Amino acid sequence: MALFRTSFICLLIVAMASIAQASTLENVKKDGFLKAGTHIENPGFSALDSNGNRVGFDVDFIRAVAAAVDVPEIKYTPLTSKERLPALQSGEIDLLSRTTTHTMSRDVKLGLDFTVTTLYDGQGMMVRKELGITDAKDLDGATVCLQTGSTTELNISDYFRKHGMSFTPVVFDKQPDVRKAYDTGRCDVHTTDVSGLAAQRSLMKNPADHIILSEVISKEPLGPVVRHGDNQWSDIVRWTIWLTMAAEEKGITQANVEEMYAKSKDPEVQRMLGKTGSLWTDLGLDKGAPVRIIKTVGNYGEIFDRNLGPKTPLRMDRGLNKQWNEGGLIYAPPFR
């Protein structure tokens, strides 16, 4: 009897642990909303529009995941660089999409998984045109405004030390404070990712008075992050992002996705869009997920152009973020 009782207690503990460790997908579906972390204010990536809706490049990938799992609501948590990773570790959010650089230390030490690089970027420096500086190596002795809690601090220190130069850091927790300090003349240089500089410049009093120097001092592969240990959830996020990339390659758009689903004879398109095979149900999603994703946000090219492209205030070229068959690094694995 004692042996039976001990076995029963052990089984009960295992069962209770299984319940306690419900998957992220199960929790999101049960709650009816996705908890996502993003920027406080970074135009083009995550900011509020005139109607109070959160929009941007990073936001669109959050919306894509919400569409994949078919929940009607997203609860956004605006986070500083210092706050973002602890918020994900603690369970405050289930998805972080906030121009976060994939580094080895973050990947192996923090209990987090980086999913897919959505933007290949690099750190740059912005100065006022009136300074007449065109080369970053002319910045010896400069004061530099930057945000704490990011790779920016280490990169700029490495760059100045490597070139035998000195600088005085002016550090803030929030990016809007960095921009305001630079814009009011508290420092000579504003440094962050080149895409971030373009975003912050668009908010300045006179954007045309500032130039982004051509030198890129780091590699900044940016993309959404999830907690380590829930492989199903990380797979859902990865394949949602890869779907947008593959859709661009295959000519599938927000406008034509339903027609492509109905009429395409391409076997991979049929698998991608859930018409044949079980790729999406194998992920724990319904077969309508891929069409829903593309209907919600479009393909990768549409997401880029809508938020960052030449017709936006950021005026960014695709560069390394072109498709792989056009000389870029955007490459989705096969849907097979």
Contacts in CASP RR format, 6 or more apart in sequence:
PFRMAT RR
TARGET T0000
AUTHOR 0000-0000-0000
METHOD contacts of the structure
MODEL  1
MALFRTSFICLLIVAMASIAQASTLENVKKDGFLKAGTHIENPGFSALDS
NGNRVGFDVDFIRAVAAAVDVPEIKYTPLTSKERLPALQSGEIDLLSRTT
THTMSRDVKLGLDFTVTTLYDGQGMMVRKELGITDAKDLDGATVCLQTGS
TTELNISDYFRKHGMSFTPVVFDKQPDVRKAYDTGRCDVHTTDVSGLAAQ
RSLMKNPADHIILSEVISKEPLGPVVRHGDNQWSDIVRWTIWLTMAAEEK
GITQANVEEMYAKSKDPEVQRMLGKTGSLWTDLGLDKGAPVRIIKTVGNY
GEIFDRNLGPKTPLRMDRGLNKQWNEGGLIYAPPFR
22 30 0 8 1.000
23 230 0 8 1.000
23 232 0 8 1.000
23 233 0 8 1.000
24 94 0 8 1.000
24 226 0 8 1.000
24 227 0 8 1.000
24 230 0 8 1.000
24 232 0 8 1.000
24 233 0 8 1.000
25 69 0 8 1.000
25 232 0 8 1.000
25 233 0 8 1.000
25 236 0 8 1.000
25 284 0 8 1.000
27 94 0 8 1.000
28 34 0 8 1.000
28 35 0 8 1.000
28 69 0 8 1.000
28 71 0 8 1.000
28 94 0 8 1.000
29 69 0 8 1.000
29 71 0 8 1.000
31 71 0 8 1.000
32 71 0 8 1.000
32 72 0 8 1.000
32 73 0 8 1.000
33 71 0 8 1.000
33 72 0 8 1.000
33 73 0 8 1.000
33 74 0 8 1.000
33 75 0 8 1.000
34 62 0 8 1.000
34 65 0 8 1.000
34 66 0 8 1.000
34 69 0 8 1.000
34 71 0 8 1.000
34 73 0 8 1.000
34 74 0 8 1.000
34 75 0 8 1.000
34 94 0 8 1.000
34 95 0 8 1.000
35 75 0 8 1.000
35 77 0 8 1.000
35 91 0 8 1.000
35 92 0 8 1.000
35 93 0 8 1.000
35 94 0 8 1.000
35 95 0 8 1.000
36 62 0 8 1.000
36 65 0 8 1.000
36 66 0 8 1.000
36 74 0 8 1.000
36 75 0 8 1.000
36 76 0 8 1.000
36 77 0 8 1.000
36 93 0 8 1.000
36 94 0 8 1.000
36 95 0 8 1.000
36 96 0 8 1.000
36 97 0 8 1.000
37 62 0 8 1.000
37 76 0 8 1.000
37 77 0 8 1.000
37 78 0 8 1.000
37 79 0 8 1.000
37 84 0 8 1.000
37 87 0 8 1.000
37 88 0 8 1.000
37 93 0 8 1.000
37 95 0 8 1.000
37 96 0 8 1.000
37 97 0 8 1.000
37 98 0 8 1.000
38 45 0 8 1.000
38 46 0 8 1.000
38 54 0 8 1.000
38 58 0 8 1.000
38 59 0 8 1.000
38 62 0 8 1.000
38 76 0 8 1.000
38 77 0 8 1.000
38 78 0 8 1.000
38 79 0 8 1.000
38 96 0 8 1.000
38 97 0 8 1.000
38 98 0 8 1.000
39 45 0 8 1.000
39 46 0 8 1.000
39 47 0 8 1.000
39 58 0 8 1.000
39 78 0 8 1.000
39 79 0 8 1.000
39 98 0 8 1.000
39 99 0 8 1.000
39 175 0 8 1.000
40 78 0 8 1.000
40 79 0 8 1.000
40 80 0 8 1.000
40 174 0 8 1.000
40 175 0 8 1.000
40 176 0 8 1.000
41 47 0 8 1.000
41 48 0 8 1.000
41 78 0 8 1.000
41 175 0 8 1.000
41 176 0 8 1.000
42 58 0 8 1.000
42 99 0 8 1.000
42 175 0 8 1.000
42 196 0 8 1.000
42 199 0 8 1.000
42 200 0 8 1.000
43 199 0 8 1.000
43 200 0 8 1.000
43 202 0 8 1.000
43 203 0 8 1.000
43 313 0 8 1.000
43 314 0 8 1.000
44 55 0 8 1.000
44 56 0 8 1.000
44 57 0 8 1.000
44 199 0 8 1.000
44 307 0 8 1.000
44 308 0 8 1.000
44 312 0 8 1.000
44 313 0 8 1.000
44 314 0 8 1.000
45 56 0 8 1.000
45 57 0 8 1.000
45 58 0 8 1.000
45 59 0 8 1.000
45 98 0 8 1.000
45 99 0 8 1.000
45 195 0 8 1.000
45 196 0 8 1.000
45 199 0 8 1.000
45 307 0 8 1.000
45 308 0 8 1.000
46 54 0 8 1.000
46 55 0 8 1.000
46 56 0 8 1.000
46 57 0 8 1.000
46 58 0 8 1.000
46 59 0 8 1.000
46 78 0 8 1.000
46 97 0 8 1.000
46 98 0 8 1.000
47 54 0 8 1.000
47 55 0 8 1.000
47 56 0 8 1.000
48 54 0 8 1.000
48 55 0 8 1.000
49 55 0 8 1.000
54 76 0 8 1.000
55 307 0 8 1.000
56 306 0 8 1.000
56 307 0 8 1.000
57 118 0 8 1.000
57 119 0 8 1.000
57 303 0 8 1.000
57 304 0 8 1.000
57 307 0 8 1.000
57 308 0 8 1.000
58 97 0 8 1.000
58 98 0 8 1.000
58 99 0 8 1.000
58 118 0 8 1.000
58 223 0 8 1.000
58 224 0 8 1.000
59 76 0 8 1.000
59 97 0 8 1.000
60 297 0 8 1.000
60 303 0 8 1.000
60 306 0 8 1.000
60 307 0 8 1.000
61 97 0 8 1.000
61 118 0 8 1.000
61 223 0 8 1.000
61 224 0 8 1.000
61 240 0 8 1.000
61 241 0 8 1.000
61 244 0 8 1.000
61 297 0 8 1.000
61 303 0 8 1.000
62 74 0 8 1.000
62 76 0 8 1.000
62 95 0 8 1.000
62 97 0 8 1.000
62 224 0 8 1.000
63 74 0 8 1.000
63 296 0 8 1.000
63 297 0 8 1.000
64 240 0 8 1.000
64 241 0 8 1.000
64 243 0 8 1.000
64 244 0 8 1.000
64 293 0 8 1.000
64 296 0 8 1.000
64 297 0 8 1.000
65 95 0 8 1.000
65 224 0 8 1.000
65 236 0 8 1.000
65 237 0 8 1.000
65 240 0 8 1.000
66 73 0 8 1.000
66 74 0 8 1.000
66 296 0 8 1.000
67 289 0 8 1.000
67 292 0 8 1.000
67 293 0 8 1.000
67 295 0 8 1.000
67 296 0 8 1.000
67 297 0 8 1.000
68 236 0 8 1.000
68 240 0 8 1.000
68 285 0 8 1.000
68 289 0 8 1.000
68 292 0 8 1.000
68 293 0 8 1.000
69 236 0 8 1.000
69 285 0 8 1.000
69 289 0 8 1.000
70 285 0 8 1.000
70 286 0 8 1.000
70 289 0 8 1.000
70 292 0 8 1.000
77 87 0 8 1.000
77 92 0 8 1.000
77 93 0 8 1.000
79 87 0 8 1.000
79 93 0 8 1.000
79 96 0 8 1.000
79 98 0 8 1.000
80 147 0 8 1.000
80 149 0 8 1.000
80 173 0 8 1.000
80 174 0 8 1.000
80 175 0 8 1.000
81 147 0 8 1.000
81 148 0 8 1.000
81 149 0 8 1.000
81 150 0 8 1.000
81 173 0 8 1.000
81 175 0 8 1.000
82 148 0 8 1.000
82 149 0 8 1.000
82 173 0 8 1.000
84 96 0 8 1.000
84 98 0 8 1.000
84 100 0 8 1.000
85 96 0 8 1.000
85 100 0 8 1.000
85 106 0 8 1.000
85 110 0 8 1.000
85 112 0 8 1.000
85 225 0 8 1.000
87 93 0 8 1.000
87 96 0 8 1.000
88 94 0 8 1.000
88 95 0 8 1.000
88 96 0 8 1.000
88 112 0 8 1.000
88 225 0 8 1.000
88 226 0 8 1.000
88 227 0 8 1.000
89 110 0 8 1.000
89 111 0 8 1.000
89 112 0 8 1.000
89 227 0 8 1.000
91 227 0 8 1.000
94 226 0 8 1.000
94 227 0 8 1.000
94 233 0 8 1.000
95 224 0 8 1.000
95 225 0 8 1.000
95 226 0 8 1.000
95 237 0 8 1.000
96 224 0 8 1.000
96 225 0 8 1.000
96 226 0 8 1.000
97 223 0 8 1.000
97 224 0 8 1.000
97 225 0 8 1.000
99 119 0 8 1.000
99 121 0 8 1.000
99 193 0 8 1.000
99 195 0 8 1.000
99 196 0 8 1.000
99 222 0 8 1.000
99 223 0 8 1.000
100 106 0 8 1.000
100 114 0 8 1.000
100 222 0 8 1.000
100 223 0 8 1.000
100 224 0 8 1.000
100 225 0 8 1.000
101 150 0 8 1.000
101 151 0 8 1.000
101 193 0 8 1.000
101 220 0 8 1.000
101 221 0 8 1.000
101 222 0 8 1.000
102 114 0 8 1.000
102 117 0 8 1.000
102 221 0 8 1.000
102 222 0 8 1.000
102 223 0 8 1.000
103 151 0 8 1.000
106 112 0 8 1.000
106 114 0 8 1.000
107 113 0 8 1.000
107 114 0 8 1.000
111 227 0 8 1.000
111 228 0 8 1.000
112 225 0 8 1.000
112 226 0 8 1.000
112 227 0 8 1.000
112 228 0 8 1.000
113 225 0 8 1.000
113 226 0 8 1.000
113 227 0 8 1.000
113 228 0 8 1.000
113 229 0 8 1.000
113 234 0 8 1.000
114 223 0 8 1.000
114 224 0 8 1.000
114 225 0 8 1.000
115 223 0 8 1.000
115 224 0 8 1.000
115 225 0 8 1.000
115 226 0 8 1.000
115 234 0 8 1.000
115 237 0 8 1.000
115 238 0 8 1.000
115 241 0 8 1.000
116 223 0 8 1.000
116 224 0 8 1.000
116 237 0 8 1.000
116 238 0 8 1.000
116 241 0 8 1.000
116 242 0 8 1.000
117 221 0 8 1.000
117 222 0 8 1.000
117 223 0 8 1.000
117 329 0 8 1.000
118 222 0 8 1.000
118 223 0 8 1.000
118 224 0 8 1.000
118 241 0 8 1.000
119 195 0 8 1.000
119 221 0 8 1.000
119 222 0 8 1.000
119 223 0 8 1.000
119 321 0 8 1.000
120 219 0 8 1.000
120 220 0 8 1.000
120 221 0 8 1.000
120 222 0 8 1.000
120 320 0 8 1.000
120 321 0 8 1.000
120 329 0 8 1.000
121 193 0 8 1.000
121 194 0 8 1.000
121 195 0 8 1.000
121 220 0 8 1.000
121 221 0 8 1.000
121 222 0 8 1.000
122 193 0 8 1.000
122 194 0 8 1.000
122 216 0 8 1.000
122 217 0 8 1.000
122 218 0 8 1.000
122 219 0 8 1.000
122 220 0 8 1.000
123 151 0 8 1.000
123 152 0 8 1.000
123 155 0 8 1.000
123 156 0 8 1.000
123 191 0 8 1.000
123 192 0 8 1.000
123 193 0 8 1.000
123 194 0 8 1.000
123 216 0 8 1.000
123 217 0 8 1.000
123 218 0 8 1.000
123 220 0 8 1.000
124 136 0 8 1.000
124 191 0 8 1.000
124 192 0 8 1.000
124 193 0 8 1.000
124 194 0 8 1.000
124 197 0 8 1.000
124 212 0 8 1.000
124 213 0 8 1.000
124 215 0 8 1.000
124 216 0 8 1.000
124 217 0 8 1.000
124 218 0 8 1.000
125 136 0 8 1.000
125 139 0 8 1.000
125 144 0 8 1.000
125 189 0 8 1.000
125 190 0 8 1.000
125 191 0 8 1.000
125 197 0 8 1.000
125 212 0 8 1.000
125 213 0 8 1.000
125 215 0 8 1.000
125 217 0 8 1.000
126 182 0 8 1.000
126 189 0 8 1.000
126 190 0 8 1.000
126 191 0 8 1.000
126 197 0 8 1.000
126 200 0 8 1.000
126 201 0 8 1.000
126 210 0 8 1.000
126 211 0 8 1.000
126 212 0 8 1.000
126 213 0 8 1.000
127 133 0 8 1.000
127 139 0 8 1.000
127 188 0 8 1.000
127 189 0 8 1.000
127 190 0 8 1.000
127 210 0 8 1.000
127 211 0 8 1.000
127 213 0 8 1.000
128 188 0 8 1.000
128 209 0 8 1.000
128 210 0 8 1.000
128 211 0 8 1.000
129 209 0 8 1.000
129 210 0 8 1.000
129 211 0 8 1.000
130 209 0 8 1.000
131 188 0 8 1.000
133 139 0 8 1.000
133 213 0 8 1.000
134 213 0 8 1.000
134 214 0 8 1.000
135 213 0 8 1.000
135 215 0 8 1.000
136 159 0 8 1.000
136 213 0 8 1.000
136 215 0 8 1.000
136 217 0 8 1.000
137 163 0 8 1.000
137 165 0 8 1.000
139 160 0 8 1.000
139 165 0 8 1.000
139 167 0 8 1.000
139 188 0 8 1.000
139 189 0 8 1.000
140 164 0 8 1.000
140 165 0 8 1.000
140 166 0 8 1.000
140 167 0 8 1.000
141 165 0 8 1.000
141 166 0 8 1.000
141 167 0 8 1.000
141 168 0 8 1.000
142 167 0 8 1.000
142 168 0 8 1.000
142 187 0 8 1.000
142 188 0 8 1.000
142 189 0 8 1.000
143 167 0 8 1.000
143 168 0 8 1.000
143 169 0 8 1.000
143 170 0 8 1.000
143 186 0 8 1.000
143 187 0 8 1.000
143 188 0 8 1.000
143 189 0 8 1.000
144 156 0 8 1.000
144 167 0 8 1.000
144 168 0 8 1.000
144 169 0 8 1.000
144 170 0 8 1.000
144 187 0 8 1.000
144 188 0 8 1.000
144 189 0 8 1.000
144 190 0 8 1.000
144 191 0 8 1.000
145 170 0 8 1.000
145 172 0 8 1.000
145 178 0 8 1.000
145 181 0 8 1.000
145 182 0 8 1.000
145 186 0 8 1.000
145 187 0 8 1.000
145 189 0 8 1.000
145 190 0 8 1.000
145 191 0 8 1.000
146 152 0 8 1.000
146 153 0 8 1.000
146 156 0 8 1.000
146 169 0 8 1.000
146 170 0 8 1.000
146 171 0 8 1.000
146 172 0 8 1.000
146 178 0 8 1.000
146 190 0 8 1.000
146 191 0 8 1.000
146 192 0 8 1.000
147 171 0 8 1.000
147 172 0 8 1.000
147 173 0 8 1.000
147 174 0 8 1.000
147 175 0 8 1.000
147 178 0 8 1.000
147 192 0 8 1.000
148 171 0 8 1.000
148 172 0 8 1.000
148 173 0 8 1.000
150 192 0 8 1.000
151 218 0 8 1.000
151 220 0 8 1.000
152 191 0 8 1.000
152 192 0 8 1.000
152 193 0 8 1.000
153 169 0 8 1.000
153 171 0 8 1.000
155 217 0 8 1.000
155 218 0 8 1.000
156 167 0 8 1.000
156 169 0 8 1.000
156 191 0 8 1.000
156 217 0 8 1.000
158 217 0 8 1.000
159 217 0 8 1.000
160 166 0 8 1.000
160 167 0 8 1.000
167 189 0 8 1.000
168 187 0 8 1.000
170 181 0 8 1.000
170 186 0 8 1.000
170 187 0 8 1.000
172 178 0 8 1.000
172 181 0 8 1.000
175 192 0 8 1.000
175 200 0 8 1.000
178 190 0 8 1.000
178 192 0 8 1.000
178 200 0 8 1.000
179 190 0 8 1.000
179 200 0 8 1.000
179 203 0 8 1.000
179 204 0 8 1.000
181 187 0 8 1.000
182 189 0 8 1.000
182 190 0 8 1.000
183 204 0 8 1.000
183 205 0 8 1.000
190 197 0 8 1.000
190 200 0 8 1.000
190 210 0 8 1.000
191 197 0 8 1.000
192 200 0 8 1.000
193 220 0 8 1.000
193 222 0 8 1.000
194 212 0 8 1.000
194 216 0 8 1.000
195 222 0 8 1.000
195 308 0 8 1.000
195 314 0 8 1.000
195 316 0 8 1.000
197 212 0 8 1.000
198 212 0 8 1.000
198 308 0 8 1.000
198 314 0 8 1.000
198 315 0 8 1.000
198 316 0 8 1.000
199 314 0 8 1.000
201 207 0 8 1.000
201 210 0 8 1.000
201 212 0 8 1.000
202 313 0 8 1.000
202 314 0 8 1.000
204 210 0 8 1.000
207 313 0 8 1.000
224 237 0 8 1.000
224 241 0 8 1.000
226 233 0 8 1.000
226 234 0 8 1.000
226 237 0 8 1.000
227 233 0 8 1.000
232 283 0 8 1.000
232 284 0 8 1.000
235 283 0 8 1.000
236 283 0 8 1.000
236 284 0 8 1.000
236 285 0 8 1.000
239 279 0 8 1.000
239 283 0 8 1.000
240 293 0 8 1.000
242 332 0 8 1.000
242 333 0 8 1.000
243 272 0 8 1.000
243 290 0 8 1.000
243 293 0 8 1.000
243 294 0 8 1.000
243 332 0 8 1.000
243 335 0 8 1.000
244 293 0 8 1.000
244 294 0 8 1.000
244 297 0 8 1.000
244 298 0 8 1.000
244 299 0 8 1.000
244 300 0 8 1.000
244 301 0 8 1.000
244 303 0 8 1.000
245 299 0 8 1.000
245 300 0 8 1.000
245 323 0 8 1.000
245 330 0 8 1.000
245 331 0 8 1.000
245 332 0 8 1.000
246 268 0 8 1.000
246 272 0 8 1.000
246 332 0 8 1.000
246 335 0 8 1.000
247 253 0 8 1.000
247 257 0 8 1.000
247 272 0 8 1.000
247 294 0 8 1.000
247 298 0 8 1.000
247 299 0 8 1.000
247 300 0 8 1.000
248 299 0 8 1.000
248 300 0 8 1.000
248 301 0 8 1.000
248 302 0 8 1.000
248 323 0 8 1.000
248 330 0 8 1.000
249 323 0 8 1.000
249 325 0 8 1.000
249 332 0 8 1.000
250 260 0 8 1.000
250 266 0 8 1.000
250 268 0 8 1.000
250 269 0 8 1.000
250 272 0 8 1.000
251 260 0 8 1.000
251 299 0 8 1.000
252 260 0 8 1.000
252 269 0 8 1.000
252 272 0 8 1.000
252 273 0 8 1.000
252 294 0 8 1.000
252 299 0 8 1.000
253 294 0 8 1.000
253 298 0 8 1.000
253 299 0 8 1.000
253 302 0 8 1.000
254 294 0 8 1.000
254 295 0 8 1.000
254 297 0 8 1.000
254 298 0 8 1.000
254 299 0 8 1.000
254 302 0 8 1.000
257 273 0 8 1.000
257 291 0 8 1.000
257 294 0 8 1.000
257 295 0 8 1.000
257 298 0 8 1.000
258 291 0 8 1.000
258 295 0 8 1.000
260 269 0 8 1.000
260 273 0 8 1.000
261 273 0 8 1.000
261 274 0 8 1.000
261 275 0 8 1.000
261 291 0 8 1.000
264 270 0 8 1.000
264 273 0 8 1.000
267 276 0 8 1.000
268 334 0 8 1.000
268 335 0 8 1.000
268 336 0 8 1.000
270 276 0 8 1.000
271 277 0 8 1.000
271 279 0 8 1.000
271 335 0 8 1.000
271 336 0 8 1.000
272 279 0 8 1.000
272 290 0 8 1.000
272 335 0 8 1.000
273 290 0 8 1.000
273 291 0 8 1.000
273 294 0 8 1.000
274 280 0 8 1.000
274 287 0 8 1.000
274 288 0 8 1.000
274 289 0 8 1.000
274 290 0 8 1.000
274 291 0 8 1.000
279 335 0 8 1.000
280 286 0 8 1.000
280 287 0 8 1.000
280 288 0 8 1.000
280 289 0 8 1.000
280 290 0 8 1.000
281 287 0 8 1.000
283 289 0 8 1.000
297 303 0 8 1.000
300 330 0 8 1.000
301 318 0 8 1.000
304 316 0 8 1.000
304 318 0 8 1.000
304 321 0 8 1.000
305 311 0 8 1.000
305 312 0 8 1.000
306 312 0 8 1.000
307 314 0 8 1.000
308 314 0 8 1.000
308 316 0 8 1.000
309 315 0 8 1.000
309 316 0 8 1.000
309 317 0 8 1.000
309 318 0 8 1.000
310 316 0 8 1.000
310 317 0 8 1.000
318 328 0 8 1.000
319 328 0 8 1.000
320 328 0 8 1.000
320 329 0 8 1.000
321 328 0 8 1.000
321 329 0 8 1.000
321 330 0 8 1.000
322 328 0 8 1.000
322 329 0 8 1.000
322 330 0 8 1.000
323 330 0 8 1.000
323 331 0 8 1.000
324 330 0 8 1.000
324 331 0 8 1.000
END
